[in-house]
Amino acid sequence: MDLPFELRADERSTVPLYVQLSQKIAQAIRAGRYQPDEALPSERMLSESLALSRVTARKAIDQLVSQGLVVRKRGSGNYIAPKLEQPLSRLTSFSEELQQRGFHPSSRWLKRALTAVSPEEQLTLGLSTGARVARLERLRLADEVVMAYEVSVLPEQILPDPMSVDGSLYAHLEDSGRAPVRALQHIRALNADATLAQRLNVPTHQAVLHISRVGYLETGQAMELTQSYCRSEYYGFVAEMKRPPRPLPGAAPRGGSRSGPAKPDPRTPLGGGGHFVAPMEEL
């Protein structure tokens, strides 16, 4: 069987042979020579193709499983772990994105309860002091692989019974006519502390993606604040950007005269409210 990598064992190296093999397979996975959910060669195939013992092949696969790069499916074999690439132009749930890609989404619930709102949540959701919120805390899984740790907070009037949510939150909200129609997301990288690393089964200080999402109803009311911490090796975002066509020389701007509207002074407040037009280099 032809493998998408070569292994030249360095017997003088202090690195065990099974570690050398797992590193080669990991490089092939990250280089895209194996695709998500593709079957990995069995221990027998690896040992025969590379002239290694099956114990060495088994220990190499064990290490890949512990690193989250390979998933064992009972009675089926070893498979490359799923990777979720989510487009930024569409508002969809974790469950919807996975189902569209043929994966099985599930949750490992850590908390579902009505609790007091925190000051930050109160400000974001526009709630009064002393209001209660539904708090949903869970691990998000794809084919039994932990992909993310997620905390969702919703006003009590939006979700009066947190225990009624079993699978997709958005599907549950759609059934009650309270699903968001738009959302704002902020995405940044951070290093996992010990608690978060344990939840995600990653080394402490490993980089993860932090996604803060605020969902809105059609009325403009903020109805959801979700903080997601995603394993970066499984999760990515795809954005399509288009550059506007360059106008022809001498052509009049669309909807205006040839000279065009006057450019605002970057130091001039808009509408007297204290908000300023930022110079382009400061955006």
C-alpha positions as CSV (number, residue, x, y, z in Angstrom):
1,M,0.0,0.0,0.0
2,D,1.4,3.4,-1.0
3,L,1.5,5.9,1.9
4,P,1.5,9.7,1.5
5,F,4.7,10.0,3.5
6,E,8.1,8.3,3.9
7,L,9.6,7.1,7.2
8,R,13.3,6.7,7.4
9,A,13.9,5.5,10.9
10,D,16.8,7.1,12.6
11,E,18.0,4.4,15.0
12,R,20.6,6.7,16.5
13,S,17.9,9.1,17.5
14,T,16.8,9.3,21.2
15,V,13.2,9.8,19.9
16,P,11.3,6.5,20.0
17,L,10.4,4.9,16.7
18,Y,6.6,5.2,17.4
19,V,7.0,8.9,18.0
20,Q,8.9,9.3,14.7
21,L,6.0,7.6,13.0
22,S,3.3,9.6,14.7
23,Q,5.2,12.8,13.8
24,K,5.3,11.8,10.1
25,I,1.6,11.0,10.0
26,A,0.8,14.3,11.8
27,Q,2.8,16.2,9.2
28,A,0.9,14.4,6.4
29,I,-2.4,15.3,8.1
30,R,-1.5,19.0,8.5
31,A,-0.2,19.2,5.0
32,G,-3.6,18.0,3.7
33,R,-2.4,14.6,2.4
34,Y,-5.2,13.1,4.5
35,Q,-8.6,14.6,4.5
36,P,-11.0,15.0,7.5
37,D,-13.0,11.8,8.1
38,E,-10.7,9.8,5.8
39,A,-9.8,6.3,7.0
40,L,-6.2,6.0,8.3
41,P,-4.3,2.8,7.3
42,S,-4.7,0.1,9.8
43,E,-2.0,-1.0,12.2
44,R,-1.4,-4.0,10.1
45,M,-1.1,-2.0,6.9
46,L,1.3,0.5,8.5
47,S,3.5,-2.2,10.0
48,E,3.7,-4.1,6.7
49,S,4.2,-1.1,4.5
50,L,6.9,0.4,6.8
51,A,8.5,-2.8,8.0
52,L,7.6,-2.0,11.6
53,S,6.1,-4.0,14.4
54,R,2.4,-3.7,15.0
55,V,3.1,-2.5,18.6
56,T,5.0,0.4,17.1
57,A,2.2,1.3,14.7
58,R,-0.4,0.9,17.6
59,K,1.5,3.2,19.9
60,A,1.9,5.8,17.1
61,I,-1.8,5.8,16.5
62,D,-2.5,6.0,20.2
63,Q,-0.4,9.2,20.3
64,L,-2.3,10.7,17.3
65,V,-5.5,10.0,19.1
66,S,-4.3,11.7,22.3
67,Q,-3.3,14.7,20.2
68,G,-6.8,14.9,18.7
69,L,-5.7,14.3,15.1
70,V,-7.2,10.8,14.8
71,V,-10.5,9.4,16.0
72,R,-11.2,5.7,16.8
73,K,-14.6,4.4,15.7
74,R,-15.5,1.2,17.3
75,G,-15.8,-1.6,14.8
76,S,-14.8,0.6,11.9
77,G,-11.2,1.8,12.3
78,N,-9.2,4.9,12.7
79,Y,-10.2,8.2,11.0
80,I,-8.8,11.7,10.5
81,A,-10.5,14.0,13.0
82,P,-13.1,16.4,11.6
83,K,-12.3,20.0,10.8
84,L,-15.0,22.6,10.7
85,E,-14.6,25.6,8.3
86,Q,-17.4,28.0,9.0
87,P,-18.2,30.8,6.5
88,L,-18.5,34.2,8.1
89,S,-21.3,35.4,5.8
90,R,-23.9,33.0,7.1
91,L,-25.6,32.8,10.5
92,T,-25.7,29.1,11.3
93,S,-25.5,26.9,14.4
94,F,-22.7,24.5,15.2
95,S,-25.1,21.6,14.7
96,E,-26.2,22.9,11.3
97,E,-22.6,23.3,10.0
98,L,-21.6,19.8,11.1
99,Q,-24.7,18.1,9.7
100,Q,-24.1,19.8,6.3
101,R,-20.6,18.2,6.3
102,G,-21.8,14.7,7.2
103,F,-20.7,14.7,10.9
104,H,-22.8,13.8,13.9
105,P,-23.0,16.8,16.3
106,S,-23.6,16.3,20.0
107,S,-23.2,18.0,23.3
108,R,-21.8,17.1,26.7
109,W,-23.8,19.3,29.1
110,L,-22.0,20.9,32.0
111,K,-24.8,23.3,33.1
112,R,-28.3,24.2,32.2
113,A,-29.9,26.6,34.6
114,L,-31.5,30.0,35.3
115,T,-29.0,32.3,37.1
116,A,-28.5,35.9,38.0
117,V,-27.1,38.1,35.2
118,S,-23.6,39.3,35.4
119,P,-22.8,43.0,34.9
120,E,-21.2,42.4,31.5
121,E,-24.1,40.2,30.3
122,Q,-26.6,42.8,31.6
123,L,-24.9,45.5,29.5
124,T,-24.6,43.4,26.4
125,L,-28.2,42.0,26.5
126,G,-29.8,45.3,27.7
127,L,-31.3,43.7,30.8
128,S,-32.3,45.4,34.1
129,T,-30.5,44.8,37.4
130,G,-31.6,41.6,39.1
131,A,-32.7,40.0,35.8
132,R,-32.3,36.3,35.4
133,V,-30.8,34.5,32.4
134,A,-30.7,31.0,31.0
135,R,-27.1,29.7,31.1
136,L,-26.1,26.9,28.9
137,E,-22.6,25.5,29.4
138,R,-21.4,22.5,27.3
139,L,-18.8,20.8,25.3
140,R,-19.5,20.6,21.6
141,L,-18.6,17.4,19.9
142,A,-18.3,16.1,16.3
143,D,-18.3,12.3,15.9
144,E,-17.5,12.1,19.7
145,V,-14.5,14.5,19.3
146,V,-14.5,17.6,21.5
147,M,-14.4,20.6,19.2
148,A,-15.3,23.5,21.5
149,Y,-16.3,24.6,25.0
150,E,-19.3,26.9,24.8
151,V,-21.3,29.1,27.2
152,S,-24.6,30.7,26.0
153,V,-26.6,33.2,27.9
154,L,-30.1,34.2,27.0
155,P,-32.7,36.4,28.7
156,E,-35.3,34.4,30.7
157,Q,-38.1,35.6,28.5
158,I,-36.4,34.1,25.5
159,L,-35.5,30.8,27.1
160,P,-37.6,30.3,30.3
161,D,-36.7,26.6,30.6
162,P,-33.0,25.9,29.9
163,M,-33.5,22.1,30.5
164,S,-35.8,22.0,27.4
165,V,-32.7,22.5,25.1
166,D,-31.3,19.1,24.2
167,G,-29.5,19.5,20.9
168,S,-29.3,22.6,18.7
169,L,-30.1,25.8,20.5
170,Y,-31.1,27.6,17.3
171,A,-33.4,24.8,16.2
172,H,-35.1,25.0,19.7
173,L,-35.4,28.8,19.3
174,E,-36.9,28.5,15.8
175,D,-39.6,26.2,17.1
176,S,-40.6,28.8,19.6
177,G,-40.3,31.7,17.1
178,R,-37.4,33.3,19.0
179,A,-34.4,32.5,16.7
180,P,-31.9,35.3,15.9
181,V,-31.9,36.9,12.4
182,R,-28.5,38.4,12.6
183,A,-25.4,38.3,14.9
184,L,-22.2,40.1,15.5
185,Q,-19.1,38.0,16.1
186,H,-15.7,38.9,17.5
187,I,-12.9,36.4,16.9
188,R,-9.5,36.3,18.5
189,A,-6.8,33.9,19.6
190,L,-5.9,33.2,23.2
191,N,-3.9,30.7,25.1
192,A,-5.8,28.2,27.1
193,D,-5.4,28.3,30.9
194,A,-5.3,25.1,32.9
195,T,-9.1,24.8,33.3
196,L,-9.9,25.5,29.7
197,A,-7.1,23.1,28.5
198,Q,-8.6,20.3,30.6
199,R,-12.0,20.8,29.1
200,L,-10.8,20.8,25.6
201,N,-8.2,18.1,26.2
202,V,-5.3,20.2,25.0
203,P,-2.0,21.2,26.6
204,T,-2.0,24.2,28.9
205,H,-1.2,27.5,27.0
206,Q,-2.1,26.0,23.6
207,A,-3.7,28.6,21.3
208,V,-7.5,28.3,20.8
209,L,-10.0,30.4,19.0
210,H,-12.3,32.6,21.2
211,I,-15.5,33.6,19.5
212,S,-17.9,36.1,21.1
213,R,-21.3,36.2,19.5
214,V,-24.3,38.5,20.1
215,G,-27.5,37.4,18.4
216,Y,-30.4,39.8,17.7
217,L,-34.1,39.4,17.0
218,E,-35.8,41.1,14.0
219,T,-36.8,43.9,16.4
220,G,-33.2,44.6,17.2
221,Q,-33.3,43.2,20.7
222,A,-30.1,41.4,21.8
223,M,-31.2,37.9,22.7
224,E,-28.1,35.7,22.9
225,L,-24.5,36.1,24.2
226,T,-22.4,33.1,23.4
227,Q,-18.7,32.6,24.2
228,S,-17.1,29.8,22.3
229,Y,-13.6,28.4,22.8
230,C,-12.6,26.3,19.8
231,R,-9.7,23.9,19.2
232,S,-7.8,25.7,16.4
233,E,-6.7,22.4,14.8
234,Y,-10.4,21.5,14.2
235,Y,-11.9,24.9,13.6
236,G,-11.4,27.6,11.0
237,F,-13.3,30.5,9.3
238,V,-13.7,31.3,5.7
239,A,-14.4,34.8,4.4
240,E,-15.1,35.8,0.8
241,M,-14.1,39.4,0.0
242,K,-14.7,41.3,-3.2
243,R,-12.8,44.3,-4.4
244,P,-15.1,47.0,-6.0
245,P,-14.3,47.7,-9.7
246,R,-12.0,50.7,-10.3
247,P,-14.0,53.5,-11.9
248,L,-13.0,54.6,-15.4
249,P,-11.0,57.8,-15.7
250,G,-13.4,60.8,-15.9
251,A,-16.5,58.7,-15.1
252,A,-19.0,60.3,-12.8
253,P,-19.5,58.4,-9.5
254,R,-22.7,56.5,-9.3
255,G,-25.5,58.7,-7.7
256,G,-23.4,61.9,-7.7
257,S,-21.7,64.5,-9.7
258,R,-18.3,64.1,-11.4
259,S,-16.6,66.0,-8.6
260,G,-18.3,63.8,-6.0
261,P,-19.3,64.7,-2.4
262,A,-16.9,66.5,-0.2
263,K,-14.7,64.3,2.0
264,P,-15.4,64.6,5.7
265,D,-12.7,66.1,7.9
266,P,-11.3,63.2,10.0
267,R,-11.4,65.5,13.0
268,T,-15.1,66.5,12.6
269,P,-17.7,65.0,14.9
270,L,-20.7,63.3,13.1
271,G,-24.1,64.7,14.2
272,G,-22.6,66.5,17.2
273,G,-22.5,63.3,19.2
274,G,-18.8,63.1,19.7
275,H,-18.1,60.3,17.2
276,F,-15.3,61.0,14.7
277,V,-14.6,59.8,11.2
278,A,-11.4,57.8,11.6
279,P,-8.5,58.3,9.1
280,M,-8.1,55.2,7.0
281,E,-4.8,54.3,8.5
282,E,-6.4,54.1,11.9
283,L,-9.1,51.6,11.0
